[in-house]
Amino acid sequence: MNKSLKITQQTITFGLIGAGFAIASTVFSPVRAAQQLSCNGRMNNGWSYNAKFLNGRFTQITWNRSGQPPQVSTLTFDRVNGYGQPIYRGAFQAATAVTLIDLGKGNVQPGSQVSVGVEEWGWSRGTCSI
């Protein structure tokens, strides 16, 4: 086999292998940390919420209720509980404690769930999507 044909075959082979790795990493990779997800739910008192997941963590919850201006609760990471679920904390109107538990154990993807608790309101389950 001549030398230029052998080099061409090697180049094509490595090109196909590289393309295969690129396709595999695209198809099978989890949601990238920079991708934003929203987890939506509703409390039993009529407030609906949208929890934002950005850069690998939950950053805020936006609260909406008919006839009320939107409210934003900034979240900070608190700890990981005994089940391996990250816990975030914040406040509603700077007075009422808000807790978000990442039920996906830090692997937040479309379909993952969160549990949101607000002092005196109880708990609600939210589902994440892109």
C-alpha atoms as an extended CHARMM CRD file, in Angstrom:
* protein
*
       130  EXT
         1         1  MET       CA              0.0000000000        0.0000000000        0.0000000000  PROA      1               0.0000000000
         2         2  ASN       CA              1.4580000000        3.3780000000       -0.8650000000  PROA      2               0.0000000000
         3         3  LYS       CA              2.2630000000        5.8710000000        1.8690000000  PROA      3               0.0000000000
         4         4  SER       CA             -0.2800000000        8.5900000000        0.8810000000  PROA      4               0.0000000000
         5         5  LEU       CA             -3.1660000000        6.0860000000        0.7870000000  PROA      5               0.0000000000
         6         6  LYS       CA             -2.2350000000        4.7920000000        4.2550000000  PROA      6               0.0000000000
         7         7  ILE       CA             -2.1240000000        8.3470000000        5.6810000000  PROA      7               0.0000000000
         8         8  THR       CA             -5.5170000000        9.1050000000        4.0910000000  PROA      8               0.0000000000
         9         9  GLN       CA             -7.0250000000        5.9550000000        5.6420000000  PROA      9               0.0000000000
        10        10  GLN       CA             -5.6350000000        6.8640000000        9.0700000000  PROA      10              0.0000000000
        11        11  THR       CA             -6.9690000000       10.4180000000        8.7880000000  PROA      11              0.0000000000
        12        12  ILE       CA            -10.4450000000        9.1850000000        7.8460000000  PROA      12              0.0000000000
        13        13  THR       CA            -10.4150000000        6.5960000000       10.6500000000  PROA      13              0.0000000000
        14        14  PHE       CA             -9.3870000000        9.1370000000       13.3090000000  PROA      14              0.0000000000
        15        15  GLY       CA            -11.8980000000       11.6300000000       11.9040000000  PROA      15              0.0000000000
        16        16  LEU       CA            -14.7150000000        9.0870000000       12.2270000000  PROA      16              0.0000000000
        17        17  ILE       CA            -13.6310000000        8.1510000000       15.7470000000  PROA      17              0.0000000000
        18        18  GLY       CA            -13.5420000000       11.8390000000       16.7190000000  PROA      18              0.0000000000
        19        19  ALA       CA            -16.9800000000       12.3900000000       15.2020000000  PROA      19              0.0000000000
        20        20  GLY       CA            -18.2870000000        9.3660000000       17.1120000000  PROA      20              0.0000000000
        21        21  PHE       CA            -16.9960000000       10.8130000000       20.3990000000  PROA      21              0.0000000000
        22        22  ALA       CA            -18.5380000000       14.1810000000       19.5850000000  PROA      22              0.0000000000
        23        23  ILE       CA            -21.9210000000       12.5880000000       18.8390000000  PROA      23              0.0000000000
        24        24  ALA       CA            -21.7770000000       10.4000000000       21.9510000000  PROA      24              0.0000000000
        25        25  SER       CA            -20.9420000000       13.3340000000       24.2050000000  PROA      25              0.0000000000
        26        26  THR       CA            -23.7520000000       15.3780000000       22.6770000000  PROA      26              0.0000000000
        27        27  VAL       CA            -26.3990000000       12.6620000000       22.9060000000  PROA      27              0.0000000000
        28        28  PHE       CA            -25.5150000000       11.1940000000       26.2840000000  PROA      28              0.0000000000
        29        29  SER       CA            -24.2900000000       14.2060000000       28.2680000000  PROA      29              0.0000000000
        30        30  PRO       CA            -26.4010000000       15.4490000000       31.1860000000  PROA      30              0.0000000000
        31        31  VAL       CA            -27.7480000000       19.0020000000       31.1780000000  PROA      31              0.0000000000
        32        32  ARG       CA            -24.7580000000       21.3160000000       31.0740000000  PROA      32              0.0000000000
        33        33  ALA       CA            -24.1930000000       23.4630000000       34.1640000000  PROA      33              0.0000000000
        34        34  ALA       CA            -24.6240000000       26.6860000000       32.1620000000  PROA      34              0.0000000000
        35        35  GLN       CA            -28.0480000000       25.6160000000       30.9190000000  PROA      35              0.0000000000
        36        36  GLN       CA            -30.9850000000       27.1700000000       32.7300000000  PROA      36              0.0000000000
        37        37  LEU       CA            -33.8890000000       25.1050000000       33.9830000000  PROA      37              0.0000000000
        38        38  SER       CA            -37.1080000000       26.2200000000       35.6380000000  PROA      38              0.0000000000
        39        39  CYS       CA            -38.9640000000       24.1830000000       38.2290000000  PROA      39              0.0000000000
        40        40  ASN       CA            -42.6250000000       25.1160000000       38.5330000000  PROA      40              0.0000000000
        41        41  GLY       CA            -45.1950000000       24.3710000000       41.1990000000  PROA      41              0.0000000000
        42        42  ARG       CA            -48.0630000000       25.8170000000       43.2180000000  PROA      42              0.0000000000
        43        43  MET       CA            -48.5600000000       26.2020000000       46.9420000000  PROA      43              0.0000000000
        44        44  ASN       CA            -51.9280000000       25.3690000000       48.4970000000  PROA      44              0.0000000000
        45        45  ASN       CA            -52.6310000000       29.0820000000       49.1690000000  PROA      45              0.0000000000
        46        46  GLY       CA            -52.6230000000       30.0500000000       45.4700000000  PROA      46              0.0000000000
        47        47  TRP       CA            -49.0320000000       31.2920000000       45.0610000000  PROA      47              0.0000000000
        48        48  SER       CA            -47.3330000000       29.6380000000       42.0870000000  PROA      48              0.0000000000
        49        49  TYR       CA            -43.5590000000       29.5190000000       41.8860000000  PROA      49              0.0000000000
        50        50  ASN       CA            -40.7600000000       29.2220000000       39.3850000000  PROA      50              0.0000000000
        51        51  ALA       CA            -37.4030000000       28.1050000000       40.8310000000  PROA      51              0.0000000000
        52        52  LYS       CA            -34.4060000000       28.9130000000       38.6090000000  PROA      52              0.0000000000
        53        53  PHE       CA            -31.5170000000       26.4570000000       38.2580000000  PROA      53              0.0000000000
        54        54  LEU       CA            -28.4490000000       28.0920000000       36.6900000000  PROA      54              0.0000000000
        55        55  ASN       CA            -24.7470000000       27.2040000000       36.6690000000  PROA      55              0.0000000000
        56        56  GLY       CA            -25.2590000000       24.0860000000       38.7520000000  PROA      56              0.0000000000
        57        57  ARG       CA            -27.3690000000       25.5700000000       41.5360000000  PROA      57              0.0000000000
        58        58  PHE       CA            -30.7460000000       26.9890000000       42.4260000000  PROA      58              0.0000000000
        59        59  THR       CA            -30.5000000000       30.7780000000       42.5640000000  PROA      59              0.0000000000
        60        60  GLN       CA            -33.9990000000       32.1680000000       43.1080000000  PROA      60              0.0000000000
        61        61  ILE       CA            -37.7110000000       31.5350000000       43.2670000000  PROA      61              0.0000000000
        62        62  THR       CA            -40.1470000000       33.9050000000       41.5780000000  PROA      62              0.0000000000
        63        63  TRP       CA            -43.5930000000       33.8800000000       43.1890000000  PROA      63              0.0000000000
        64        64  ASN       CA            -46.7900000000       34.8170000000       41.3370000000  PROA      64              0.0000000000
        65        65  ARG       CA            -50.3890000000       35.1570000000       42.4730000000  PROA      65              0.0000000000
        66        66  SER       CA            -53.3560000000       36.7580000000       40.7750000000  PROA      66              0.0000000000
        67        67  GLY       CA            -53.7780000000       40.3680000000       41.8690000000  PROA      67              0.0000000000
        68        68  GLN       CA            -50.3170000000       40.5120000000       43.4940000000  PROA      68              0.0000000000
        69        69  PRO       CA            -47.0040000000       41.8360000000       42.1610000000  PROA      69              0.0000000000
        70        70  PRO       CA            -44.3810000000       39.1090000000       41.5600000000  PROA      70              0.0000000000
        71        71  GLN       CA            -42.0540000000       38.4320000000       44.4890000000  PROA      71              0.0000000000
        72        72  VAL       CA            -38.4950000000       37.0800000000       44.2820000000  PROA      72              0.0000000000
        73        73  SER       CA            -36.7790000000       34.9530000000       46.9230000000  PROA      73              0.0000000000
        74        74  THR       CA            -32.9980000000       34.7640000000       46.5160000000  PROA      74              0.0000000000
        75        75  LEU       CA            -31.7010000000       31.3080000000       47.4380000000  PROA      75              0.0000000000
        76        76  THR       CA            -28.3870000000       30.3380000000       48.9990000000  PROA      76              0.0000000000
        77        77  PHE       CA            -27.0030000000       26.8320000000       49.3350000000  PROA      77              0.0000000000
        78        78  ASP       CA            -27.3180000000       25.5780000000       52.9110000000  PROA      78              0.0000000000
        79        79  ARG       CA            -26.1840000000       21.9390000000       53.0330000000  PROA      79              0.0000000000
        80        80  VAL       CA            -26.7800000000       18.4240000000       51.7280000000  PROA      80              0.0000000000
        81        81  ASN       CA            -29.2290000000       16.3890000000       53.8000000000  PROA      81              0.0000000000
        82        82  GLY       CA            -28.8250000000       12.7320000000       54.8280000000  PROA      82              0.0000000000
        83        83  TYR       CA            -30.4280000000       11.5970000000       51.5540000000  PROA      83              0.0000000000
        84        84  GLY       CA            -27.8290000000       13.4000000000       49.4290000000  PROA      84              0.0000000000
        85        85  GLN       CA            -30.2820000000       16.1620000000       48.4480000000  PROA      85              0.0000000000
        86        86  PRO       CA            -28.9690000000       19.7430000000       48.3360000000  PROA      86              0.0000000000
        87        87  ILE       CA            -30.9530000000       22.1970000000       50.4570000000  PROA      87              0.0000000000
        88        88  TYR       CA            -31.2870000000       25.8920000000       49.6180000000  PROA      88              0.0000000000
        89        89  ARG       CA            -32.7190000000       28.6000000000       51.8390000000  PROA      89              0.0000000000
        90        90  GLY       CA            -34.2120000000       32.0350000000       51.3120000000  PROA      90              0.0000000000
        91        91  ALA       CA            -37.0760000000       34.2510000000       52.4480000000  PROA      91              0.0000000000
        92        92  PHE       CA            -40.4250000000       35.4380000000       51.1290000000  PROA      92              0.0000000000
        93        93  GLN       CA            -40.7630000000       39.2270000000       51.5100000000  PROA      93              0.0000000000
        94        94  ALA       CA            -37.6600000000       39.1540000000       53.7440000000  PROA      94              0.0000000000
        95        95  ALA       CA            -39.6790000000       37.6860000000       56.6250000000  PROA      95              0.0000000000
        96        96  THR       CA            -40.9730000000       34.1790000000       55.9240000000  PROA      96              0.0000000000
        97        97  ALA       CA            -38.5270000000       31.2540000000       55.6790000000  PROA      97              0.0000000000
        98        98  VAL       CA            -38.3400000000       29.4610000000       52.2980000000  PROA      98              0.0000000000
        99        99  THR       CA            -36.6580000000       26.0840000000       51.7850000000  PROA      99              0.0000000000
       100       100  LEU       CA            -36.0080000000       24.3010000000       48.4810000000  PROA      100             0.0000000000
       101       101  ILE       CA            -34.8790000000       20.6640000000       48.4630000000  PROA      101             0.0000000000
       102       102  ASP       CA            -33.3640000000       19.3750000000       45.2200000000  PROA      102             0.0000000000
       103       103  LEU       CA            -34.8710000000       15.8800000000       44.9930000000  PROA      103             0.0000000000
       104       104  GLY       CA            -32.6190000000       15.1310000000       41.9770000000  PROA      104             0.0000000000
       105       105  LYS       CA            -29.5980000000       15.1160000000       44.3220000000  PROA      105             0.0000000000
       106       106  GLY       CA            -27.7700000000       17.7880000000       42.3360000000  PROA      106             0.0000000000
       107       107  ASN       CA            -28.3640000000       16.1160000000       38.9590000000  PROA      107             0.0000000000
       108       108  VAL       CA            -31.1140000000       18.4940000000       37.8250000000  PROA      108             0.0000000000
       109       109  GLN       CA            -32.5900000000       17.6190000000       34.4320000000  PROA      109             0.0000000000
       110       110  PRO       CA            -35.9380000000       18.0730000000       32.7070000000  PROA      110             0.0000000000
       111       111  GLY       CA            -38.4060000000       16.0060000000       34.7380000000  PROA      111             0.0000000000
       112       112  SER       CA            -36.4610000000       16.3640000000       38.0150000000  PROA      112             0.0000000000
       113       113  GLN       CA            -38.4550000000       17.4500000000       41.0330000000  PROA      113             0.0000000000
       114       114  VAL       CA            -37.9850000000       19.9010000000       43.8700000000  PROA      114             0.0000000000
       115       115  SER       CA            -39.7850000000       20.2130000000       47.1550000000  PROA      115             0.0000000000
       116       116  VAL       CA            -40.4970000000       23.7970000000       48.2220000000  PROA      116             0.0000000000
       117       117  GLY       CA            -41.5180000000       24.6590000000       51.7560000000  PROA      117             0.0000000000
       118       118  VAL       CA            -42.6440000000       28.0210000000       53.0670000000  PROA      118             0.0000000000
       119       119  GLU       CA            -43.1350000000       28.7260000000       56.7490000000  PROA      119             0.0000000000
       120       120  GLU       CA            -46.8670000000       28.5690000000       57.5640000000  PROA      120             0.0000000000
       121       121  TRP       CA            -47.7690000000       27.6090000000       53.9430000000  PROA      121             0.0000000000
       122       122  GLY       CA            -46.5750000000       24.0180000000       53.9590000000  PROA      122             0.0000000000
       123       123  TRP       CA            -44.8120000000       22.0970000000       51.1870000000  PROA      123             0.0000000000
       124       124  SER       CA            -45.2990000000       21.6540000000       47.4560000000  PROA      124             0.0000000000
       125       125  ARG       CA            -43.6610000000       19.5700000000       44.7480000000  PROA      125             0.0000000000
       126       126  GLY       CA            -42.4110000000       21.2470000000       41.5640000000  PROA      126             0.0000000000
       127       127  THR       CA            -41.2250000000       19.7290000000       38.2750000000  PROA      127             0.0000000000
       128       128  CYS       CA            -38.2870000000       21.0260000000       36.2300000000  PROA      128             0.0000000000
       129       129  SER       CA            -38.1500000000       21.7550000000       32.5070000000  PROA      129             0.0000000000
       130       130  ILE       CA            -35.9570000000       23.6520000000       30.0590000000  PROA      130             0.0000000000
